[in-house]
Amino acid sequence: MWQTEDVQTKVLELLIGLEALGEFYSPQGKLLEFHELVAIAEEVLGIRIKNYRQLKNRILGRYREETILDKLVRLIERVRKEWNELRKERR
């Protein structure tokens, strides 16, 4: 039983964060695309996310000012870049 009334939005917010990580790959080694993450979430959680592309755009554009999600995405990108630079230096 879900405690929130807007399950689709909450799940998509989580998936947007997971997509930003860029760490989820198929067994063939291909980075999973957003629609694939949605399909996995739908199957695992037993829900149907309708119009997920529109909902994703609305979530990402709902505020003109910087959101926490924007900050999280930038932080992940910065950490990933620094980590890659450190790995290159150690080679």
FIDO-589321 format. One record per atom (N, C-alpha, C): residue in one letter; z, x, y; residue number from 1; atom name. Coordinates in steps of 0.02 Angstrom, whole numbers, plus 50000, padded with zeros to 5 digits. Atoms other than C-alpha are relative to their C-alpha. Layout:
SITE  a  Z  X  Y  NUM  CA
...
END
This chain:
SITE  m  50000  50042  49941  1  N
SITE  m  50000  50000  50000  1  CA
SITE  m  50000  50044  50062  1  C
SITE  w  50005  49961  49938  2  N
SITE  w  49949  50071  50169  2  CA
SITE  w  50047  49972  50052  2  C
SITE  q  49954  50022  49949  3  N
SITE  q  50074  50065  50310  3  CA
SITE  q  49965  49992  50068  3  C
SITE  t  50037  50006  49938  4  N
SITE  t  49944  50080  50447  4  CA
SITE  t  49947  49945  49994  4  C
SITE  e  50051  50053  50001  5  N
SITE  e  49824  49941  50495  5  CA
SITE  e  49930  50029  50005  5  C
SITE  d  50066  49970  49988  6  N
SITE  d  49682  50061  50538  6  CA
SITE  d  49990  50060  49954  6  C
SITE  v  50006  49948  50051  7  N
SITE  v  49662  50159  50377  7  CA
SITE  v  49937  50041  50010  7  C
SITE  q  50063  49964  49993  8  N
SITE  q  49480  50203  50408  8  CA
SITE  q  50004  50053  50055  8  C
SITE  t  49995  49952  49945  9  N
SITE  t  49517  50287  50575  9  CA
SITE  t  50045  50058  49980  9  C
SITE  k  49954  49946  50019  10  N
SITE  k  49665  50385  50506  10  CA
SITE  k  49968  50047  49949  10  C
SITE  v  50033  49958  50051  11  N
SITE  v  49566  50445  50355  11  CA
SITE  v  49945  50041  50032  11  C
SITE  l  50054  49962  49968  12  N
SITE  l  49418  50494  50464  12  CA
SITE  l  50028  50055  50044  12  C
SITE  e  49969  49947  49961  13  N
SITE  e  49532  50591  50582  13  CA
SITE  e  50019  50058  49956  13  C
SITE  l  49983  49947  50048  14  N
SITE  l  49595  50687  50432  14  CA
SITE  l  49937  50036  49976  14  C
SITE  l  50062  49969  50023  15  N
SITE  l  49418  50717  50369  15  CA
SITE  l  49967  50042  50053  15  C
SITE  i  50028  49959  49945  16  N
SITE  i  49362  50779  50540  16  CA
SITE  i  50037  50067  50002  16  C
SITE  g  49962  49938  50002  17  N
SITE  g  49502  50907  50531  17  CA
SITE  g  49980  50043  49941  17  C
SITE  l  50021  49962  50059  18  N
SITE  l  49452  50957  50355  18  CA
SITE  l  49931  50029  50009  18  C
SITE  e  50067  49974  49986  19  N
SITE  e  49271  50974  50409  19  CA
SITE  e  50003  50061  50046  19  C
SITE  a  49993  49945  49952  20  N
SITE  a  49326  51086  50552  20  CA
SITE  a  50024  50064  49966  20  C
SITE  l  49978  49941  50037  21  N
SITE  l  49410  51202  50428  21  CA
SITE  l  49942  50038  49968  21  C
SITE  g  50058  49968  50032  22  N
SITE  g  49244  51235  50343  22  CA
SITE  g  50016  50036  49936  22  C
SITE  e  49977  49966  50060  23  N
SITE  e  49331  51280  50182  23  CA
SITE  e  49990  49960  49935  23  C
SITE  f  50009  50042  50059  24  N
SITE  f  49274  51144  50061  24  CA
SITE  f  49929  50007  49975  24  C
SITE  y  50065  49985  50029  25  N
SITE  y  49131  51192  49946  25  CA
SITE  y  49989  49962  49936  25  C
SITE  s  50018  50032  50064  26  N
SITE  s  49038  51110  49803  26  CA
SITE  s  50007  50052  49945  26  C
SITE  p  49998  49951  50055  27  N
SITE  p  49046  51189  49630  27  CA
SITE  p  49942  50049  50002  27  C
SITE  q  50058  49956  49994  28  N
SITE  q  48876  51264  49672  28  CA
SITE  q  50008  50049  50058  28  C
SITE  g  49987  49954  49946  29  N
SITE  g  48952  51355  49821  29  CA
SITE  g  49974  49978  50068  29  C
SITE  k  50027  50026  49937  30  N
SITE  k  48876  51245  49957  30  CA
SITE  k  50055  49967  50040  30  C
SITE  l  49951  50032  49957  31  N
SITE  l  48984  51196  50105  31  CA
SITE  l  49989  49925  50000  31  C
SITE  l  50006  50073  50002  32  N
SITE  l  49021  51010  50092  32  CA
SITE  l  49986  49973  50070  32  C
SITE  e  50016  50033  49937  33  N
SITE  e  48944  50903  50228  33  CA
SITE  e  50048  49942  50009  33  C
SITE  f  49951  50053  49984  34  N
SITE  f  49043  50766  50315  34  CA
SITE  f  49992  49939  49955  34  C
SITE  h  50011  50060  50042  35  N
SITE  h  48962  50625  50216  35  CA
SITE  h  50027  50011  49929  35  C
SITE  e  49974  49985  50066  36  N
SITE  e  49014  50713  50056  36  CA
SITE  e  50077  49997  50000  36  C
SITE  l  49928  50007  49994  37  N
SITE  l  49194  50727  50116  37  CA
SITE  l  50021  49927  50002  37  C
SITE  v  49986  50072  49997  38  N
SITE  v  49189  50541  50156  38  CA
SITE  v  49996  49969  49930  38  C
SITE  a  50009  50028  50068  39  N
SITE  a  49125  50500  49981  39  CA
SITE  a  50059  50019  49955  39  C
SITE  i  49943  49978  50040  40  N
SITE  i  49264  50603  49902  40  CA
SITE  i  50062  49961  50019  40  C
SITE  a  49941  50037  49977  41  N
SITE  a  49397  50519  50010  41  CA
SITE  a  49997  49928  49977  41  C
SITE  e  50007  50069  50021  42  N
SITE  e  49329  50347  49969  42  CA
SITE  e  50017  49993  49926  42  C
SITE  e  49987  50003  50072  43  N
SITE  e  49335  50384  49783  43  CA
SITE  e  50074  50012  49984  43  C
SITE  v  49930  49982  50014  44  N
SITE  v  49506  50465  49783  44  CA
SITE  v  50049  49947  50025  44  C
SITE  l  49953  50047  49970  45  N
SITE  l  49589  50339  49898  45  CA
SITE  l  49984  49927  49983  45  C
SITE  g  50018  50068  50020  46  N
SITE  g  49498  50187  49830  46  CA
SITE  g  49986  49954  50059  46  C
SITE  i  50017  50039  49941  47  N
SITE  i  49436  50130  50000  47  CA
SITE  i  49926  50007  50015  47  C
SITE  r  50069  49996  49976  48  N
SITE  r  49268  50098  50082  48  CA
SITE  r  50002  50010  50075  48  C
SITE  i  50002  49985  49929  49  N
SITE  i  49237  50176  50252  49  CA
SITE  i  49932  49979  50027  49  C
SITE  k  50063  50027  49974  50  N
SITE  k  49105  50072  50340  50  CA
SITE  k  49982  50033  50066  50  C
SITE  n  50026  49972  49937  51  N
SITE  n  48997  50145  50479  51  CA
SITE  n  50038  50063  50020  51  C
SITE  y  49959  49941  49986  52  N
SITE  y  49085  50313  50466  52  CA
SITE  y  49969  50045  50053  52  C
SITE  r  50031  49959  49949  53  N
SITE  r  48958  50400  50577  53  CA
SITE  r  50018  49975  50070  53  C
SITE  q  49982  50029  49935  54  N
SITE  q  48989  50281  50721  54  CA
SITE  q  50074  50009  50014  54  C
SITE  l  49928  49993  49991  55  N
SITE  l  49176  50287  50693  55  CA
SITE  l  50018  50072  50017  55  C
SITE  k  49988  49929  49986  56  N
SITE  k  49173  50478  50691  56  CA
SITE  k  49982  50015  50073  56  C
SITE  n  50020  49989  49930  57  N
SITE  n  49078  50480  50856  57  CA
SITE  n  50049  49969  50049  57  C
SITE  r  49952  50033  49957  58  N
SITE  r  49200  50357  50931  58  CA
SITE  r  50066  50039  50002  58  C
SITE  i  49938  49960  50003  59  N
SITE  i  49350  50461  50873  59  CA
SITE  i  49992  50063  50042  59  C
SITE  l  50010  49937  49965  60  N
SITE  l  49276  50621  50942  60  CA
SITE  l  49990  49990  50075  60  C
SITE  g  50014  50011  49930  61  N
SITE  g  49226  50542  51107  61  CA
SITE  g  50045  49951  50035  61  C
SITE  r  49960  50054  49971  62  N
SITE  r  49367  50421  51139  62  CA
SITE  r  50039  50021  50062  62  C
SITE  y  49965  49977  49940  63  N
SITE  y  49449  50530  51271  63  CA
SITE  y  49955  50048  50038  63  C
SITE  r  50038  49952  49959  64  N
SITE  r  49368  50622  51414  64  CA
SITE  r  50036  50067  50003  64  C
SITE  e  49961  49938  49999  65  N
SITE  e  49509  50748  51420  65  CA
SITE  e  50004  50029  49930  65  C
SITE  e  49994  49966  50063  66  N
SITE  e  49541  50871  51282  66  CA
SITE  e  50053  49967  49956  66  C
SITE  t  49953  50031  50047  67  N
SITE  t  49622  50793  51129  67  CA
SITE  t  50034  50054  49958  67  C
SITE  i  49966  49954  50046  68  N
SITE  i  49740  50873  51005  68  CA
SITE  i  49950  50024  49948  68  C
SITE  l  50050  49981  50049  69  N
SITE  l  49596  50871  50882  69  CA
SITE  l  49954  50054  50028  69  C
SITE  d  50041  49948  49968  70  N
SITE  d  49489  50971  51006  70  CA
SITE  d  50037  50067  49999  70  C
SITE  k  49960  49938  50000  71  N
SITE  k  49630  51099  51022  71  CA
SITE  k  50004  50029  49930  71  C
SITE  l  49995  49977  50069  72  N
SITE  l  49648  51107  50833  72  CA
SITE  l  49934  50032  49978  72  C
SITE  v  50066  49973  50018  73  N
SITE  v  49461  51135  50809  73  CA
SITE  v  49990  50068  50031  73  C
SITE  r  50007  49935  49966  74  N
SITE  r  49461  51274  50939  74  CA
SITE  r  50045  50053  49970  74  C
SITE  l  49953  49952  50031  75  N
SITE  l  49614  51355  50862  75  CA
SITE  l  49974  50024  49933  75  C
SITE  i  50027  49982  50065  76  N
SITE  i  49537  51351  50689  76  CA
SITE  i  49941  50047  50008  76  C
SITE  e  50059  49957  49988  77  N
SITE  e  49375  51426  50756  77  CA
SITE  e  50021  50069  50023  77  C
SITE  r  49976  49936  49976  78  N
SITE  r  49470  51563  50848  78  CA
SITE  r  50032  50042  49944  78  C
SITE  v  49967  49964  50055  79  N
SITE  v  49576  51608  50697  79  CA
SITE  v  49949  50024  49949  79  C
SITE  r  50052  49981  50048  80  N
SITE  r  49424  51608  50583  80  CA
SITE  r  49961  50060  50027  80  C
SITE  k  50038  49944  49971  81  N
SITE  k  49330  51723  50704  81  CA
SITE  k  50041  50064  49997  81  C
SITE  e  49957  49940  50002  82  N
SITE  e  49478  51843  50718  82  CA
SITE  e  50008  50025  49928  82  C
SITE  w  49992  49981  50070  83  N
SITE  w  49501  51842  50529  83  CA
SITE  w  49936  50035  49975  83  C
SITE  n  50063  49968  50020  84  N
SITE  n  49316  51882  50502  84  CA
SITE  n  49992  50069  50030  84  C
SITE  e  50004  49935  49968  85  N
SITE  e  49326  52024  50627  85  CA
SITE  e  50046  50050  49966  85  C
SITE  l  49954  49956  50035  86  N
SITE  l  49478  52097  50539  86  CA
SITE  l  49972  50020  49932  86  C
SITE  r  50030  49985  50066  87  N
SITE  r  49389  52085  50371  87  CA
SITE  r  49944  50051  50007  87  C
SITE  k  50055  49952  49989  88  N
SITE  k  49238  52177  50443  88  CA
SITE  k  50027  50070  50015  88  C
SITE  e  49971  49935  49983  89  N
SITE  e  49349  52315  50513  89  CA
SITE  e  50027  50035  49939  89  C
SITE  r  49969  49970  50060  90  N
SITE  r  49431  52344  50344  90  CA
SITE  r  49948  50024  49950  90  C
SITE  r  50053  49979  50048  91  N
SITE  r  49265  52368  50255  91  CA
SITE  r  49977  50069  50012  91  C
END
